[in-house]
Amino acid sequence: MGGPFDPAPVPLDAAIIFAPAGELVPLALESLGPSGTLALAGIHMSNIPALDYRRHLFQERTVRSVTSNTRRDGEEFLILAQRLGVQVTTTSVPFEHADLALRDLAAGHVRGAAVLTLTR
């Protein structure tokens, strides 16, 4: 299992970027095979770096975006992820340490997603 900046082991038919990180777009496009589709599923995304037509879009690769996702879309996705055996990695961080979590994320010290937890 690789990280977000590692190449795919085989050309992909499709890829989905949920992260709001525009710098992942060229990398994902490079991982697509001919006629592959990249879906940008975030509501917000940082700027996407310049694309090289031959390297990123040639061979009829497609980039699609979504306007928003419904609750039902999320439920269907989670059912599919469970059926496919998708494994997630999270790091729980108490809400009062959110500043430390942001620092660790920026430094690349968090594996998976950082999740802020609230105490009652």
C-alpha positions in Angstrom: 0.0 0.0 0.0 1.5 3.3 -1.0 1.2 6.9 -0.1 -0.5 9.7 -2.0 2.7 10.6 -3.9 3.6 7.0 -4.9 2.7 5.8 -8.4 -0.1 3.3 -8.9 1.2 -0.3 -9.3 -0.8 -0.6 -12.5 -2.5 1.9 -14.9 -5.9 2.7 -13.3 -9.3 2.8 -15.1 -10.5 5.5 -12.6 -9.4 7.4 -9.5 -11.1 9.6 -7.0 -9.5 12.5 -5.1 -11.4 13.4 -1.9 -8.6 15.4 -0.4 -8.7 19.2 -1.0 -5.1 19.0 -2.3 -4.8 20.2 -5.9 -1.2 19.0 -6.1 -2.5 15.4 -6.2 -4.3 16.0 -9.5 -1.3 15.6 -11.9 -0.1 12.6 -9.9 -3.5 10.9 -10.2 -3.7 11.7 -13.9 -0.3 10.1 -14.4 -1.7 6.9 -12.8 -4.6 6.6 -15.2 -4.5 4.3 -18.2 -5.9 5.3 -21.6 -9.5 6.6 -21.4 -9.2 6.7 -17.6 -11.3 9.1 -15.5 -10.2 11.2 -12.5 -13.1 12.4 -10.3 -12.5 15.4 -8.0 -14.9 14.7 -5.2 -14.1 17.5 -2.8 -16.2 20.6 -2.4 -13.0 22.7 -2.0 -9.6 22.2 -3.6 -6.4 24.1 -3.5 -4.9 25.3 -6.8 -4.1 22.6 -9.3 -0.5 22.9 -10.8 -0.1 23.4 -14.5 -0.8 20.2 -16.5 1.2 18.9 -19.4 -1.2 17.7 -22.1 0.8 14.7 -23.3 1.8 13.5 -19.8 -1.5 14.1 -18.0 -4.4 14.3 -20.5 -3.4 12.5 -23.7 -5.1 9.2 -24.6 -8.6 10.5 -23.8 -8.1 10.8 -20.0 -11.1 12.6 -18.4 -11.3 14.9 -15.4 -14.7 15.3 -13.7 -15.8 17.2 -10.7 -18.8 17.1 -8.4 -20.9 20.0 -7.1 -21.8 18.3 -3.8 -22.5 14.9 -2.4 -25.8 13.9 -0.7 -26.1 11.9 2.5 -27.3 9.0 0.4 -24.2 9.2 -1.8 -22.0 8.9 1.3 -24.0 6.0 2.6 -23.7 4.1 -0.7 -19.9 4.9 -0.8 -19.4 3.5 2.7 -21.4 0.3 1.9 -19.2 -0.1 -1.2 -16.0 0.6 0.7 -16.9 -2.0 3.3 -17.7 -4.6 0.6 -14.4 -3.9 -1.1 -12.5 -4.2 2.2 -11.1 -0.6 2.2 -9.0 0.0 5.3 -8.6 3.5 6.8 -6.0 4.8 9.1 -6.8 7.6 11.5 -5.0 9.5 14.3 -7.2 10.8 17.0 -6.3 14.2 18.5 -8.1 16.0 21.3 -9.7 19.1 20.1 -7.7 21.3 22.4 -4.5 20.1 20.6 -5.8 21.0 17.1 -2.8 23.3 16.6 -0.4 20.4 17.1 -2.4 18.2 14.7 -2.1 20.9 12.0 1.6 21.2 12.6 2.0 17.5 12.4 -0.1 17.3 9.2 2.0 20.0 7.6 5.2 18.2 8.6 3.9 14.9 7.2 3.9 13.2 10.6 0.4 11.9 10.5 -0.4 8.6 8.8 -3.9 8.6 7.3 -6.3 11.2 8.5 -6.2 13.3 11.7 -9.5 13.3 13.5 -10.3 15.9 16.2 -12.1 14.4 19.1 -14.3 16.3 21.6 -14.5 15.4 25.3 -17.6 15.9 27.3 
